[in-house]
Amino acid sequence: MVFHQRVDDDLGCASYLIGDERSGEAVVVDPAYAIEPYLEEAGRAGLRIVRVLETHTHADHLSGHGRLALEHGAPVSIHPLAEPEYPFDAVQDGQEVRVGSLAIRVLHTPGHRPEHCCYLVEGHLLTGDSLLIGDAARPDLAVGAEEGAEDLFHSLERLAGLPDGTEVDPGHTGGSLCGAGLSRDRTSTIGAEKLTNHALAIADLQEFVAHSSAIAAPRPPTVDRVVALNRGPFVAARPPLELLDAVRGQLLDVRPAAAFAAGHAHGALNVPLHGGSVGTKGGFVLDHDEPIVIHASSAEDARDAARRIYAVGLLDVAGYVLELETPERFEPVGIDELESLVGQDAVEVIDVREKDERDEGFIPGSRHIPYRLVRAYHEEIDNGRPVVTICSSGARAGVAASVLVAEGVDARPVLDGGIDDWQKRGHQLTSFRRCGSD
């Protein structure tokens, strides 16, 4: 058996190529929209992709099942509760899907979505968005959180009953928004998860429902769009990215934050390519109904950025620019300067981390607005006082500052540092304990 895991580190999504060397046949489970890596891996192994298996209709990334069907004639299998609008082969609980001599067993495991299925093959359990490493998937993206959590509880009980040596191969790893306590590990076992996974440690149904339905992770604004694309007619490949001589839409600058600060075009939003989670951040700050033009340092970077934007269902990328007038700039704030500004009460500090991060400790007097929401509050923020954005490392602070500057707010980010660096300088942080928290 050929078993190959591929992880999109930008989104934390995992997909799998499974093949039988003797028959030369393979399937892809939960393919990404960028299908080229599967084709290359299959080619190296002498395999032909003959089917796509979907664990469920994905809400966080655009599937490549349409491209594999349209370009390579691969049929798509999914549970009928997904109610897809494309041609599909239905899979049911207990069914075996044959790939050469391999038998892939279908386990219907609702919870994350009603149609969710896991696939068991040769001691490998592909868990999709059910049992993850260190946690379980969120239950609130398709049905009510409590209804989804109850189904998920029973599905996890079923999976925990498999042999301890069964390898757990999840659909998500650390960095995904589909679970709160995900490990960065990419594989585990049923036995290891029974010992360490806090979702499996909750034996009472009502306790699990209360825990699992209290989701703190933000709901990506691209969810409805991605679900509609993944459930609807097959989505074909995008045309080659075009080099433009002028901006024709909203401008996404994917150059490093320092380069953006040193000079950028009016109205540009900065989501650095090498800062990680480009698709997720772009999905939160871009206008989903306007064409996107990418400002990059190279054509290769532009294509990489487009791939990450396509992955979250934003397909209207008009092209890219390399040479552009960049007359606007701002000076990042260092911790030394921030100390002085806060001491003089000369600045408004905006903490752009998420709620659970801020609860652990924040700069007294700072205001909390997650980076993904600053545009909605820009008029309120623009009160005449200079603004400094801060997060844990500088990555989200830079994104937030670019959004505010595009809206005309006098904002500067702390790029080389964050809250921990402020505390290391001897400053006391204020922590916040919410009612009902441990």
WOZICOR-V128762 format. One record per residue. PSI is psi in radians with two decimals (NA if undefined). Layout:
BEGIN
psi
PSI
PSI
END
This chain:
BEGIN
psi
2.39
2.21
1.98
2.12
2.38
2.23
2.23
1.77
-0.39
-0.63
-0.20
0.43
2.43
2.49
2.93
2.42
2.13
2.20
2.80
1.96
-0.59
-0.72
-0.35
0.29
2.64
2.75
2.73
2.28
2.18
0.97
2.54
2.86
-0.57
1.68
-0.12
-0.72
-0.61
-0.71
-0.70
-0.77
-0.73
-0.71
-0.73
-0.59
0.02
0.60
2.72
2.24
2.04
-0.10
2.67
2.30
2.15
2.29
-0.51
3.08
1.95
2.53
-0.22
-0.27
2.62
2.23
2.68
0.16
-0.59
-0.75
-0.72
-0.60
-0.82
-0.70
-0.41
0.10
0.36
2.13
2.73
2.29
2.35
2.75
2.45
-0.35
-0.22
-0.40
0.94
2.69
0.08
2.82
2.33
2.77
2.13
2.44
2.50
2.81
2.30
-0.21
2.66
2.23
2.15
2.34
1.71
-2.19
-0.06
2.41
2.04
2.00
2.38
2.24
1.97
2.07
1.25
2.80
-1.15
-0.77
2.70
-0.54
0.00
2.37
2.56
2.81
2.25
2.13
2.13
0.82
0.00
2.21
1.93
1.88
-0.08
-2.23
0.94
-1.62
2.10
3.07
1.92
-0.21
-3.03
2.84
2.79
2.52
0.20
0.19
-0.25
-0.62
-3.10
2.53
-0.69
-0.72
-0.80
-0.68
-0.65
-0.78
-0.71
-0.67
-0.84
-0.61
-0.72
-0.65
-0.74
-0.78
-0.66
-0.30
-0.09
2.83
2.49
-0.53
-0.07
2.23
2.31
2.05
1.72
2.88
-0.15
2.60
-3.11
2.42
-0.24
2.70
0.14
0.05
2.71
-0.73
0.69
2.46
2.73
-0.15
2.64
-0.26
2.77
-2.84
2.82
-0.75
-0.77
-0.70
-0.60
-0.48
-0.51
-0.35
2.05
-0.40
-0.63
-0.25
-0.20
1.89
-0.29
2.26
-0.86
-0.64
-0.71
-0.76
-0.77
-0.72
-0.85
-0.53
-0.17
1.11
2.23
-0.33
2.44
2.56
2.02
2.41
-0.16
-0.01
-0.94
-0.68
-0.80
-0.75
-0.76
-0.72
-0.72
-0.47
-0.42
-2.91
2.66
2.38
2.12
3.04
2.62
2.67
2.81
2.49
2.33
2.39
2.17
2.72
-0.06
2.77
2.28
1.12
-2.86
2.55
2.11
1.94
1.99
0.23
2.87
2.64
-0.64
-0.67
-0.69
-0.78
-0.63
-0.32
2.17
2.83
2.67
2.28
-0.02
2.56
2.37
1.95
1.62
2.37
-0.69
0.25
-0.14
2.72
0.70
-0.76
-0.81
-0.86
-0.76
-0.71
-0.56
-0.57
-0.29
2.70
2.06
-0.21
0.11
2.51
2.60
2.30
2.30
2.22
1.99
2.92
-0.38
2.85
-0.66
-0.75
-0.69
-0.76
-0.68
-0.75
-0.73
-0.71
-0.73
-0.55
-0.74
-0.64
-0.43
0.31
0.12
1.65
-0.17
1.21
1.94
-0.45
-2.83
2.78
2.56
-0.73
2.16
2.52
2.24
1.21
-0.30
2.55
2.82
2.78
2.03
2.74
2.25
2.90
-0.64
-0.86
-0.66
-0.70
-0.79
-0.77
-0.73
-0.70
-0.55
0.00
0.77
0.15
2.67
2.09
2.17
2.01
1.98
0.30
3.08
2.90
-0.80
-0.56
-0.78
-0.61
-0.47
-0.33
2.33
2.84
2.15
2.33
-0.15
2.78
2.51
2.02
1.89
2.55
-0.59
-0.18
-0.03
-0.55
-0.70
-0.42
0.25
-0.62
-0.68
-0.66
-0.59
1.28
0.25
-0.28
2.46
2.60
2.42
2.22
2.49
2.56
-2.47
-0.49
-0.28
-0.32
-0.89
-0.50
-0.69
-0.75
-0.84
-0.76
-0.70
-0.66
-0.78
-0.73
-0.69
-0.44
0.11
0.21
2.44
1.56
2.52
2.52
2.72
1.84
-0.66
1.19
-3.06
-2.74
-0.72
-0.66
-0.63
-0.76
-0.65
-0.34
0.09
0.12
2.38
2.38
2.66
2.23
2.84
2.12
2.10
2.61
2.31
-0.10
2.74
NA
END
